[in-house]
Amino acid sequence: MDVFEWYVDGEQRGAIQNSRDGFESSPPGPIKVGPGEHRYDFVYTFNKFGFPDLPPDELYPDRTGVVYIDDVYFVPNV
């Protein structure tokens, strides 16, 4: 099982562990942070739990093992 996680200043703010085959909004809603500098980490781990390799199944025959990040933006906290 692959895992995609996102962190702010070393604190995990969310994760996805389910295979998906399309674009969707994650996390649901904004990640709120206070003023000042912050570090954002997006981490993809292939087979994080060391499960035996399995061939692609009927549901995900073209599994590529990647995560695409798009449309990230920052807005002022008003």
N, C-alpha and C positions, 0 to 999 in steps of 0.2 A: 504494500500500500504506500503510495507516494503522499507526501504532505507538503502543503504550501502554507507558510506562516508569515505574519507580519508583526513587526515589533516597533515600538516607539521608545527610545532611550533605554533599550534593553528589556523592556516589559512587553510580553506577548499581548497583542491586542486582538488577535484572531487567527483562525486556521481553517483550511479546507482539506478534508481527507477523502472526499468522495470523487470518483472520476466524473468528469463533465465533458460534454462534447460541443459546447457552444459558449458564447460570451454571456456574461451575466454580471450584475453589480454585486461586488463583495468588497468590503463588508456592507451590510445593509445600513446605510446612513453614514454620516461623517465620523471620523476619528477626531475627537476633541483633545486639544493640547493647550497648555497655558502659553503665555508670552515667552519669548527668548529662543535660544538655539535648541534644536532637537535633532536627534539622529533617527532616521527611518531605515529599517532593514526589512527586506523581502527575501525570504529563504525558501528555496525549493529543495526537498530532500527525496531522492529516488529510493524507494523501498526502505523507508526509515526503520521498519521493524524487522527487516531481514527475512521476509517470507520467501519461500522457494519461487524461482522464476516460473511464470505461467505464460502459455501462449496467449495472444490476443483472443478475446472471446467474441461471441456474436454481437454483444451490445457495444463494444468498443474495438472494432477490428483494426482501426488505424491509430491506436494509442501511440502518441509520440513521446509522452513523458516530459512535457513542457508546460510552462505557465506564461501567458502573455499578459502584460500589464499595460493598460491604455487609459487615457483620460484622467490622469491624476492632476489635481489642482488644489490650491490653497486659497482660502478666503479668510478675511479678517473676522475675528470673533466680536461681533457687534452687539 
